[in-house]
Amino acid sequence: MFSIDKIVAAPVDHGVAIQIKDVSWAKRQLWAQDAAFKNGKYYLYFPAKDQQDIFRIGVAISNSPTGPFRPKVNPIAASFSIDPAVFTDTDGEIYMYWGGIWCGQLQKKADRKI
């Protein structure tokens, strides 16, 4: 993970945010994360293939935007896809949309609040 404090600054390398070996339920292919901030915590959402080789979306939590991130023990229920996109509405509610499998079709609109 990299950060900069101004547009012309050199990037600061904060190391790896999360690795597949840190996610107990994941087998392979972790990429395309998105993140959200709420109540003093940073939430990193990531797709990965589970032990049955099915894409799922997991979440890891940190006190800092640069980590370290600690993954939750299980993926988000019924999250059989990739490319999570997190949206914070003007009222502070946070929603997740995901999709990307089968020609980029939006597979499921998130109907749960985060």
C-alpha positions, 0 to 999 in steps of 0.5 A: 500500500502506498500513500502521498501527502501532496501531489508532487511528493514521493510515495511512501510504501506501507507494505502489503495491506493483506495477503491470501495467506492471512485469510483463512477461508481463501484459497487463491486470487485475491485482488480488486479491493475497495475500502470504507471508513466508519466509526473510527475503523477502516474496512477493506473489502476484497474478492478471493476464491474460497476452498471450493474455488468459488469467488466470495467477498471478504472484509478486513478491518484496521485502525489505520488506512495503511493497515495492518488489516485483520480479515474476518474469519468468514466471507460475507454471506451470499457474496458470490462475485468479484469487484466490490464497490463501496458507496457512502450515501449522504446520510452516512449509510454505507452500501456495497455493490458487486459484480464483474463475473460473466461479462461484467454484468452486475450480479447482485445489488447489495440490499444489506447495510454495512 
